[in-house]
Amino acid sequence: MQIKLVISYNMKPGKEEACHQYIVQDVGVVLNKYGFQFTEAWYTAWGNGPQIMGCGLLESADVARRLLTSDAWKKSIAGLQHYVTDFSVRAIEPAAAFQV
């Protein structure tokens, strides 16, 4: 059964462009290595909540576990901390309806 990862964070002021580059050039590469397929991305323009939220699917809970415990993921997320606050990742069962 597929697993959905929900990744959210707030970008540090003045670090937005560097954050986007790091996500694409580093975090995205690690995610792709494990077969992650983006399904949606959200930007919060107003209100309380994470500024950025991205969701995608992995093949199984085992693949998600391997990704989230890998040295590559840990290193990638450690580097991301220079650009973001309130980083969160959740693994959930995908549903047919909108979910966060």
SULLIN-V946716 format. One record per run of one state. SS is the DSSP state (H for helix, E for strand, L for the rest). FROM is the first residue (numbers start at 1). TO is the last residue. If there is no record, write none. Layout:
SS/FROM/TO  SS/FROM/TO
//
This chain:
L/1/2  E/3/11  L/12/15  H/16/33  L/34/36  E/37/43  L/44/51  E/52/58  L/59/60  H/61/69  L/70/70  H/71/80  L/81/83  E/84/93  L/94/100
//
